[in-house]
């Protein structure tokens, strides 16, 4: 049975050759601008460029791809100084990684804001904590649009 279909599997990294974890290190270095180019990143972690290019499209961190939840939310905020800032600080206390913030121009004293964020913990408690953003001064409305 020689199927050529792609299949995702989960394997403890300790069971794999070091090259796979080193490919992840190179990807992280480049994403965080830790090196100027792939050549220097590969040299730094100790793999050849050819090994990196051979595996780069096939090696992903489980945590990075599957273990975090992306949430899109809509907020209606009062047009008052510091309201958006207090929302962002609140989200920071939940260890949320803010991916995007889009705010419209305030109309009639209120501004619509769309925020995409990633939560490390996708428990019901975290979602309830996220909804409690409505308790902040100046937050008029909150809707969770999607949670992937």
SEPAVO-106822 format. One line per 10 residues: for each residue x negated, y, z of N, C-alpha, C. Coordinates in pm, whole numbers, plus 50000, padded with zeros to 5 digits. Atoms other than C-alpha are relative to their C-alpha. Layout:
% residues N
X,Y,Z,X,Y,Z,X,Y,Z  ...
***
This chain:
% residues 148
49916,49882,50000,50000,50000,50000,49911,50124,50000  50092,49888,50015,49788,50286,49869,50077,50125,49958  49922,49878,50025,50015,50592,49895,49906,50120,50004  50080,49879,50002,49857,50925,49803,50071,50118,50065  49926,49894,49934,50113,51123,50006,49918,50054,50118  50066,49938,49886,49971,51369,50255,50079,49968,50127  49936,50034,49873,50041,51276,50615,49925,50069,50113  50061,49934,49885,49979,51478,50931,49995,49900,50115  50014,50087,49884,49845,51283,51228,49931,50079,50111  50064,49936,49886,49728,51380,51574,49896,49905,50055
50109,50081,49949,49391,51252,51691,49921,50085,50099  50085,49931,49904,49190,51348,51998,49868,50034,49932  50121,49956,50069,48894,51551,51870,49876,49922,50043  50115,50079,49954,48657,51335,52077,49980,49874,49916  50008,50121,50082,48734,51047,51841,49954,50029,49857  50034,49961,50136,48640,51243,51527,49852,50040,49990  50136,49947,50019,48302,51329,51378,49997,50149,50032  50016,49860,49959,48171,51667,51499,50031,50099,49889  49980,49908,50111,48207,51817,51153,50140,50063,50002  49864,49947,50000,48584,51859,51200,50018,50112,50102
49990,49893,49900,48559,52060,51521,49913,50119,49960  50085,49891,50046,48277,52262,51366,50068,50081,49889  49922,49927,50102,48501,52350,51070,50097,50095,50069  49909,49913,49925,48753,52485,51321,49925,50118,50062  50080,49892,49943,48476,52687,51489,49967,50105,49895  50030,49906,50108,48378,52842,51155,50124,50083,49967  49876,49928,50029,48741,52931,51082,50027,50106,50106  49976,49906,49890,48773,53095,51423,49901,50117,49995  50100,49894,50010,48447,53287,51385,50035,50100,49890  49968,49911,50112,48555,53425,51050,50129,50078,50026
49875,49931,49971,48908,53509,51166,49979,50113,50100  50026,49899,49897,48769,53702,51462,49884,50091,49965  50110,49916,50050,48498,53870,51251,49872,49981,50081  50121,50031,49923,48227,53697,51455,49878,49984,49912  50109,50011,50098,48017,53652,51140,50040,50076,49874  49974,49922,50122,47983,53847,50816,50050,49913,49886  49963,50087,50112,48021,53550,50581,50001,49855,50044  49988,50142,49966,48090,53178,50573,49864,49933,50013  50133,50059,49994,47727,53096,50515,49938,50016,50139  50057,49977,49867,47613,53257,50839,50082,49933,50110
49915,50068,49901,47913,53115,51029,49968,49850,50003  50034,50143,50008,47828,52763,50907,49865,49975,50066  50134,50014,49940,47463,52811,51004,50009,50009,50152  49987,49978,49855,47566,52936,51349,50057,49877,50072  49940,50116,49932,47784,52630,51429,49930,49869,49965  50079,50118,50030,47547,52383,51262,50060,49903,49899  49953,50086,50109,47723,52253,50951,49962,50064,49867  50031,49947,50133,47652,52289,50582,50123,50070,49943  49888,49933,50067,47862,52518,50366,50083,49900,49922  49926,50099,50078,47955,52221,50149,50094,49919,50088
49912,50072,49907,48093,52035,50452,50119,50087,50038  49892,49909,49966,48294,52342,50549,50102,50006,49887  49908,49987,50113,48441,52385,50202,50072,49869,49967  49937,50130,50025,48512,52013,50175,50123,49980,50090  49896,50030,49902,48731,52010,50489,50089,50118,50039  49931,49881,49949,48853,52369,50540,50151,50002,49976  49857,50000,50032,49192,52314,50375,50075,49883,50061  49938,50121,49946,49258,51992,50565,49989,49987,50152  50021,50008,49855,49150,52060,50925,50064,50122,50066  49930,49893,49928,49379,52261,51153,50009,49963,50146
49981,50022,49857,49410,52301,51525,50148,49972,50028  49862,50033,49964,49724,52135,51661,50064,50116,50074  49947,49888,49921,49769,52417,51911,50034,50118,49911  49981,49886,50087,49735,52677,51641,50124,49985,49912  49890,50019,50094,49993,52524,51408,50132,49961,50063  49877,50063,49952,50243,52343,51625,50039,50029,50144  49975,49993,49858,50219,52436,51988,50050,50137,50046  49956,49867,49959,50336,52795,51982,50125,50037,49924  49871,49964,50057,50674,52940,51915,49997,50145,49954  49989,49864,50051,50727,53245,51695,50145,50045,50017
49867,49947,49971,51020,53458,51801,50013,50136,49933  49968,49870,50061,51178,53743,51607,50116,50059,50079  49895,49937,49920,51380,53986,51812,50028,50142,49951  49953,49865,50033,51580,54301,51750,50030,50070,50131  49971,49920,49882,51592,54575,52011,50052,50136,49956  49956,49862,50019,51780,54901,52022,49951,50074,50123  50064,49929,49889,51580,55145,52232,50040,50147,50001  49973,49858,49981,51658,55486,52372,49881,50079,49947  50106,49914,50052,51461,55764,52204,49944,50084,50114  50062,49934,49885,51266,55847,52520,49854,49958,50006
50143,50035,49991,50891,55860,52580,49975,49878,50089  50044,50114,49920,50739,55532,52700,50089,49877,49995  49910,50116,50001,51033,55299,52628,49938,49885,49923  50063,50107,50077,50861,55102,52352,49876,49949,50072  50119,50040,49925,50542,55100,52556,50036,49907,50116  49961,50087,49887,50724,54949,52857,50045,49863,49951  49962,50129,50059,50869,54677,52631,49875,49919,49968  50123,50070,50038,50523,54591,52500,49922,49953,50123  50065,50041,49875,50378,54584,52852,50073,49881,50060  49920,50112,49949,50664,54356,52962,49967,49872,49922
50032,50117,50081,50592,54120,52671,49860,49949,50030  50137,50039,49961,50225,54122,52767,50001,49918,50129  49994,50075,49874,50318,54001,53116,50050,49857,49979  49953,50136,50034,50482,53698,52948,49894,49924,49919  50107,50057,50083,50152,53627,52768,50042,49983,49855  49956,50002,50139,50321,53700,52438,49893,50064,49912  50090,49944,50099,50103,53761,52136,50088,50073,49898  49918,49920,50089,50266,54046,51942,49944,49988,49858  50043,50016,50139,50249,53970,51569,50034,50121,49916  49960,49880,50073,50447,54262,51425,50094,50084,50085
49906,49906,49939,50632,54571,51548,50043,50096,49889  49945,49907,50099,50859,54766,51313,50108,50083,50067  49904,49911,49937,51041,55069,51443,50056,50096,49897  49938,49903,50090,51290,55279,51252,49995,50138,50065  49993,49864,49948,51319,55654,51289,50127,50011,50087  49884,49990,49912,51551,55734,51582,50115,50079,49937  49878,49934,50047,51908,55827,51491,50096,50006,50118  49905,49982,49889,52154,55966,51747,49942,49953,50133  50063,50030,49871,51905,55911,52028,49961,49855,50022  50038,50141,49985,51832,55542,51959,49921,49955,49877
50082,50052,50108,51576,55355,51750,50006,49848,49999  50002,50146,50016,51596,55001,51613,49855,49954,49989  50135,50055,50002,51283,54792,51669,50010,49850,49977  50012,50143,50022,51202,54449,51530,49861,49958,50043  50127,50050,49950,50928,54253,51707,49991,49851,49971  50032,50142,50016,50775,53922,51605,49888,49970,50099  50100,50034,49900,50580,53750,51878,49984,49850,50010  50027,50140,49980,50428,53420,51969,49986,49976,50149  50009,50039,49860,50480,53259,52307,49920,49871,50010  50077,50123,49978,50233,53001,52436,50089,49892,50059
49911,50094,49934,50505,52838,52645,50140,50019,49945  49867,49987,50060,50837,52764,52478,50109,49943,50089  49901,50055,49908,51025,52657,52787,50123,50090,50009  49877,49924,49982,51378,52768,52868,49976,50118,50095  50032,49891,49906,51233,52976,53154,49938,50118,49927  50064,49893,50076,51017,53173,52910,50103,50074,49915  49897,49936,50082,51315,53238,52683,50091,50087,50087  49919,49919,49908,51520,53358,52982,49923,50125,50042  50083,49885,49964,51230,53581,53087,49997,50101,49887  50001,49912,50115,51219,53720,52736,50128,50080,49989
49871,49931,50005,51588,53805,52747,50013,50106,50110  49990,49903,49890,51536,53993,53074,49938,50135,49964  50048,49871,50047,51373,54269,52869,50114,50103,50001  49883,49910,49998,51728,54414,52868,50007,50079,50130  49997,49931,49870,51671,54516,53233,49908,50122,50004  50091,49886,50001,51405,54770,53135,50076,50129,49968  49940,49869,50028,51499,55140,53136,49983,50034,49852  50004,49957,50138,51585,55259,52787,50027,49890,49898  49967,50109,50092,51654,54915,52638,50152,49989,49995  49856,49995,50013,52007,54939,52505,50061,49868,49953
49949,50125,50056,52043,54609,52319,49882,49911,49963  50102,50099,50039,51842,54290,52259,50069,49883,49933  49951,50120,50069,51906,54011,52009,49880,49916,49960  50100,50093,50048,51689,53706,51952,50048,49956,49861  49958,50030,50137,51707,53670,51572,49962,49858,49959  50043,50136,50031,51509,53349,51539,49890,49957,50094  50107,50059,49918,51283,53119,51731,49958,49872,49930  50049,50113,50079,51076,52883,51516,49906,49915,50080
***
